[in-house]
């Protein structure tokens, strides 16, 4: 399978299996033309973005995580983030076919990790009595990142912002779930934390490669955002 085919399956697939089935060995011999438009990702019935103007669902308070329902709801938010990340990474592969093959292959490896994270969240949500789609799915990540025009825009917003933030969030919620007596969910957050370190490292590497050498890292980051 070509990287492009895998990216198209993730972005345009209408089932969770399309989104979550990991690829086998991939080739990047036929990256194809750049996808310059910004389609909405295809989703299974019931998992479309919440309608504009609808009040956003409140994230559970840390003090409420002793309740299984609150923990399931928190994981629902995390699962949505993973799904959005997968779809945005697929869009990046389709939008930037000219990006170095080393970047594209590493991005596919990151997507494999995201598939595992989302599968772990879904399995744990089920055990906690929460089903994906039971909470409105926001499009926040998609709205901010999908207009990306350059690969550096993608790594600045995805790797250096949202994945970087998750280094803090996954650590915080690992400890919060432990405090609530939920060691199984805490172990999932620990796995996510370890993987996110590698994802941010990948983003920093290519950000440094692509940024204007006359700018500091902070200046280039602000410019890219």
C-alpha positions in Angstrom: 0.0 0.0 0.0 1.1 3.5 -0.7 1.3 6.2 2.0 -1.3 8.2 0.0 -3.7 5.3 0.0 -3.4 4.9 3.7 -3.9 8.7 4.2 -7.0 8.6 2.0 -8.5 5.7 3.9 -8.1 7.5 7.2 -9.4 10.8 6.0 -12.2 9.6 3.8 -13.1 6.3 5.4 -16.6 6.1 6.8 -16.1 3.5 9.5 -13.9 3.4 12.6 -12.2 0.4 11.1 -11.0 2.7 8.2 -9.6 5.1 10.8 -8.1 2.6 13.2 -6.8 -0.3 11.1 -3.0 0.0 11.1 -1.2 -0.2 7.7 1.2 -2.8 6.8 4.5 -1.9 5.1 4.0 1.3 3.1 5.7 2.7 0.0 6.0 6.3 -0.9 6.7 5.9 -4.6 3.4 7.6 -5.7 2.7 10.5 -3.3 0.3 12.0 -6.0 -0.8 15.6 -6.4 -1.2 18.0 -3.4 -4.7 18.1 -1.9 -5.2 21.9 -1.9 -8.8 22.0 -0.7 -9.9 21.3 2.8 -12.6 18.7 2.9 -14.3 17.7 6.1 -13.2 14.3 7.2 -15.6 11.5 6.5 -17.1 10.0 9.7 -19.4 7.1 10.7 -23.0 8.0 11.4 -23.3 9.8 14.8 -19.6 10.9 14.9 -19.9 14.1 12.8 -18.8 17.4 14.2 -21.3 19.2 16.5 -23.3 21.9 14.8 -21.9 25.4 14.9 -23.3 27.4 17.7 -24.1 24.5 19.9 -22.9 24.9 23.5 -19.7 23.0 24.1 -19.9 20.1 26.5 -18.0 20.8 29.8 -15.0 18.7 30.5 -15.3 16.8 33.8 -13.6 18.4 36.8 -10.7 16.6 38.3 -12.6 16.3 41.6 -15.4 14.4 39.8 -13.1 11.6 38.4 -14.0 9.3 41.2 -17.2 8.6 39.3 -16.9 6.1 36.4 -19.2 8.2 34.2 -16.9 11.3 34.6 -13.8 9.2 33.7 -15.5 7.8 30.7 -16.6 11.3 29.6 -13.0 12.6 30.0 -11.7 9.7 27.8 -14.4 10.6 25.3 -12.7 14.0 24.9 -9.3 12.4 24.6 -10.6 9.9 22.0 -12.0 12.8 19.9 -8.6 14.4 20.0 -6.9 11.3 18.8 -9.4 11.0 15.9 -8.9 14.6 14.9 -5.1 14.1 15.1 -5.3 11.1 12.8 -7.4 12.9 10.3 -5.2 16.0 10.3 -2.1 13.9 9.9 -3.7 12.2 7.0 -4.6 15.6 5.5 -0.9 16.7 6.0 0.3 13.6 4.0 -2.1 14.5 1.2 -1.4 18.2 1.2 2.4 17.9 1.3 3.3 15.1 -1.0 6.6 16.9 -1.7 7.7 16.8 1.9 10.8 14.6 2.6 10.0 10.9 2.7 11.6 10.7 6.1 9.1 13.2 7.4 6.1 11.4 5.8 7.2 7.9 7.0 7.7 9.2 10.6 4.3 10.8 10.4 2.8 7.4 9.5 4.6 5.9 12.5 3.0 8.6 14.6 -0.4 7.8 13.2 0.1 4.2 14.2 0.6 5.3 17.8 -2.5 7.5 17.6 -4.5 4.5 16.4 -3.3 2.6 19.4 -4.2 5.4 21.8 -7.7 5.8 20.4 -8.3 2.1 20.6 -7.2 2.0 24.2 -9.5 4.9 25.0 -12.4 3.3 23.3 -11.9 0.0 25.1 -11.6 1.7 28.4 -14.6 3.9 27.7 -16.7 0.9 27.0 -15.7 -0.6 30.4 -16.7 2.7 32.0 -20.1 2.7 30.3 -19.4 5.5 27.7 -19.9 5.2 24.0 -18.1 7.3 21.4 -20.7 9.9 20.1 -22.5 10.1 23.4 -20.9 13.5 23.8 -20.9 16.1 21.0 -17.7 16.0 19.0 -16.0 19.4 18.6 -14.0 20.4 15.6 -11.5 22.7 17.4 -8.3 21.1 16.2 -9.6 20.7 12.7 -10.7 24.3 12.5 -7.3 25.6 13.6 -4.9 23.3 11.7 -6.6 22.2 8.5 -5.9 25.5 6.6 -2.2 24.8 6.9 -0.3 26.0 3.8 3.3 24.7 4.6 4.7 21.6 6.4 6.2 23.9 9.0 2.6 25.2 9.8 1.6 21.6 10.5 4.5 20.8 12.9 4.2 24.1 14.7 0.5 23.7 15.4 0.3 19.9 15.8 3.6 18.8 17.2 4.8 22.0 19.0 1.4 23.1 20.3 -1.2 20.4 20.7 1.1 17.4 21.2 3.4 19.5 23.3 0.5 20.4 25.5 -0.4 16.8 25.9 2.9 16.2 27.6 1.4 18.2 30.4 -2.2 17.0 30.1 -1.4 13.3 30.0 0.9 13.6 33.0 -1.8 15.6 34.9 -4.6 13.1 34.1 -2.4 10.1 34.8 -2.0 11.4 38.3 -5.6 12.4 38.6 -6.8 8.9 37.6 -4.4 7.4 40.1 -5.9 9.6 42.8 -9.3 8.4 41.8 -8.2 4.8 42.2 -8.3 4.0 38.5 -4.9 2.5 37.8 -5.9 1.0 34.5 -6.8 4.4 33.0 -3.6 5.9 34.5 -1.6 3.2 32.7 -3.1 4.3 29.4 -2.2 7.9 30.1 1.4 6.8 30.9 1.6 5.1 27.5 0.3 8.2 25.8 2.8 10.4 27.6 5.8 8.2 26.5 4.6 8.2 22.8 4.0 12.0 22.8 7.6 12.7 23.8 8.7 11.0 20.5 6.0 12.8 18.5 7.1 16.2 19.8 10.8 15.3 19.2 9.9 14.5 15.5 8.1 17.9 15.2 11.0 19.8 16.7 13.5 18.1 14.4 11.7 19.1 11.2 10.7 22.5 12.5 14.4 23.3 13.0 15.1 22.0 9.5 12.4 24.2 7.9 12.5 27.4 9.9 14.1 30.6 8.6 17.7 30.4 10.1 17.6 34.1 10.7 14.8 33.7 13.3 15.1 32.3 16.8 13.0 29.2 17.5 10.4 31.3 19.3 10.2 33.9 16.5 9.8 31.2 13.9 7.2 29.4 16.0 5.1 32.6 16.4 5.4 33.3 12.7 4.2 29.8 11.8 1.2 30.1 14.1 
